[in-house]
């Protein structure tokens, strides 16, 4: 059987005209917070240890609960950048030998490339004076080191470097760096920009002594280590440099809980207990969803938890 071009065109047009998007209705769910101890304006007051009890009626395919606690705020569900305070902390030990000033801690937000010439000539800021270092095998922690002065905005990148210098003629020192963290600290939330466990594969090393292997920096998921040579070992300058750390990076907030999904029956109650005093903005997001349509209804409560 043969079909003309016009027959096919008419059939296609008819198919497209008859095809309809699969739509849905707004959720009809209603949510009430029923057991507040008191109300101040639009804020419901509870005591620490109370359980917030919510009554649910109506229907929604999906209901998601955002408690308003750090990391669980609906208004930040799409946030990927927020400029807080970049901080550095680590623990160090120094063993063997008596050579002084063999470790420097450096930082820069301007590293055009990671070849050796760019690294050596970069505009590094020496932050060693901010980072208390070990003088023996007794571990010393730096505390929280503020790096805010090294960056200007959320889009800046920051590089951290450890530079080792060992001199021939006496036993060179062995350094171990543990508990290394770089964080973006916001007013109520801390996002990890870098740690040994997460960045083991992303450190870059440079040095003039590459044999034995221990005479250069070695990175693992728990430590950065460089083993100093004996008195006859050559003078050793060795660098290890972090990946670019984008100081304004944060993870989007996530829901505290899924109250109901599309396969579950309608609920009549939900409860939640806060672990700390504070002010919280609760959001219930109710969704009816199809492949072609998404209908959302939000229900919000301002809650204050007191002692």
N, C-alpha and C positions, 0 to 999 in steps of 0.2 A: 504494500500500500504506500502511495506517495502522498506527502503533505506539502502543500505550498508554503512559501515564506509567510504569506498573510495568515494562513491557518495557525501556524506556530506563534506568530506575533499576537494574534487574538487570544490564543490559549494562555500565553504567558501573561498578558495584560489582565486577563480574567483571574488567573491564579494570584497575582500580586494584589489585585483589588479585593479579593476574598480573604487574603491573609490578614489576621488581626493580631495585634500585640496582646500578650497575656497580662492583663492588668490585675490589680488587687485593691482592696479597700483599706482605709486607715484602720489601725488597731482600735478596738473599743475598750481596751483595758483601762481601769481606773485604779489608782493606788493611793492609800491613805496611811499616814503614820499615826498610830492610834494611842500610844502610851507615853507621850512626853510628860515630864514632871511639871513643866510650865512653859509659857510662851512669852518671848520678849520681841515685840514687833513681828517680823516674819521668821524668827528663829525659834526652833523647838529645843528645849533644854533637857538634858539627861545628866545623870550622875555616872561617873566612871564605874563600870561593872554592870550598868543597866544593859538590857538587850532591847534594841530598837525593833519594834514589831510593826510590820506592814501588812495591811489588809488589801487583797487584790480581788477585783471583780472584772467582768467583761473578758475579752479575748484578744490575744496577740500570738502570732506564730512563734516569735522569739522575744525574750525579755532579758536584758543585760543590766547588771547592777554595777555602778561606779560609786565607791564609798567616799571619794574626795580625799582620801589619804594620799601621801606622796607616792607618785607612780601610778595612781588610780583615779585621775581626774579627767572627766569627760572633755573639758575644754582643751586638753592637751593631747587628745587622741591622734592628731595628725602632726604634732610638733616634732621636728627633727633638729632644731637648732635653738639654743638659748645661751646667751653669754653670761656665765657666772664667774666664779673665781677659779682659775686653773691652779692646782696644787700638786706638789711633788713630795713623796716620802719614800725612804728606803732604810735598810739596816746594813751596816758594813762591819767587817772584821779585817784586821791586818795582822799577818803572821810573818815570822822569820825576819831577820835582818834589822837594821836600825836606820836605813835611809829615810830621810824626811821629805815631805811634800811630793810624794810619788803618785798621788791621785788628784786629779782635778775634775770637778763637775761643771759642765758647760751647757749653755742653752742658746738657741737662736730661733728666730722666726724667718730668717732669710738664708736659705740654703739652696742655691740655684741648681745644683746637681750633686750627685753622690760619688763623683770621681775624687781621687785623693787630693788633687790640686784645689778643687772647690771646697773640700772639707777643711783643708789646712788654712785657706785664705778667707773662710767665711767670717762674718761679723759675730763671733761667739761672745756671749757674756759669761764671764767667770762667776759662777754662783757658789763656789766652794765655801765661801765665808758664811753662806746661809745654811749649809748642810753639815752639821757636826759629824766628823768622821772618827772611826776607831783609831786607836794608837797601839792596839794589841789584839790578841785573840778574843778579848771581851767585846761582844757585839754592842754597837752604838746605833740607836735609831735617830734619824734626823728630826722627828716630829713633822708637823705639817708645814711645808715651805710654800709661801705665796709667790706665784710667778706672774701675777697680774700686770706688773710693770713691763713685762717682755712682749705683750701683745696689745693690740688696739681694738679688736672686735671679734665677733663670733666666727668670722670666716678665716681668721688667721690660723696658720699651722705653726707648730712648735716642735723643735727637735731637741732631744736631750742626749748629751754625750758624756761618756766617762773616758778620760784621757790618762793613760798610765805612762810614767817615766821611771825606768830603772837604769842605774848607771853601773858600768863594769868597774870592778875593783873591790867590791864588797857584796855580801849577800843581798840580793834584791828582794823586795817585799812581795808577799802574796796577798791579793785582795779578793774578798768575796762580798758580793752585793746580793742581798735577799730582800724580801718584802717590799719590792719596788712597785709603786703605784703612782700614776698621774690621773687626777680626777678633775672633772668640771663640777664645781660645788655651787649649787643654786641655793636659794633661801630655804627650801624645804626638801631638797632632793640632790643626791650626789650620783653623777654618771661616771663610770670608769672609762677613761680614755686609753689607758695602757696598764698592763701588768705583765709580770714574767710568764704567768700561765697562759695568757692569751696571745702574747707577741713573740713567743720563742723563735719563730721562723722569720721574723721581720727585722732583726738587728743586722746592721752592716758593720764590718770590721776592717780596719786598716792597721798596718804596722810595718816596721822594718825588719822584724825578726819573726820568721814563720816556722822555724824548726828549733826545738821540738814544738809540737802543736800546742802544748800547754803554755808556751811563752806568748801566745796571743790570747785575746779574750775568748772565753768559751761561754756560750749562752745555753741554758737549759730552761725548763719550765719552772725551776725553783731558784736559780742563781745565775749571776754573771761572775765569772771567775777568771783571774789571770795569775799564773804561778811565776813568781820571780825566779831568776836563775841564780846560780852560785856566783862566787866572786869573779870567776873567770868568764862568766857569760857576757856577751856583748851588750853594750848600751841598747836599751829597748824602749821605743816609743810606740805605744799601741792604743788605738781608738776603738770604741764601740758606740754606735749611734743608733738611736731609735728610729722607727718609722715616723713620717709626719703625723703629728697629733693635732687634729682639728679641734681647737679648744672650745668651740661652741656646740660641739656635737652632743646630742642627747637622744635617747630612745623615746619613741612615742609612748604615752601612757597606755595602759591596758586595763580592761575591766577587772573589777574585783571578783566577780562571779557571773556565770550564766545562770539566771534564775529559771529560765524555761527555754527549750528549743522546740523546733516544729514537730518533733515526734512525741512530745510529752503532752499530757492532759493539762487543761487549764488549772492554775493554782489559785488558792484562796488566801495564802499567807506566806510571808517570808520574814526572816529575822537576821539581825546582824549586831555584833557587839564590838565597840571600839576599844582599842588597847591603850589609848592615851587620851589625856585631856586635849582640848583644842576645838577649833571651829572647822566644820566640814560642809562642803556642798555636795549633797547626794544627788545623783542623776540615775533614773531608770530610763533606759532607751528601749522602746517597744517597736518591733519591726514586723511588717507583713511583706514578704518578698516573693517575687517570681523572676524568671529569667529576663523579663522585660520591664519590671516595675519594682520600686522599693518605696514603701510608705512607712514613715517613722513618726512616732509620738514620744515626746520627752516629758517626764515628770520630775520636778526638782524639789528638794527640801534643804533648807539651811538648818544645820544642827550644831549645837554647842554642847560639848561634854565637859563637865566640871567635877571637881573633887567632892 
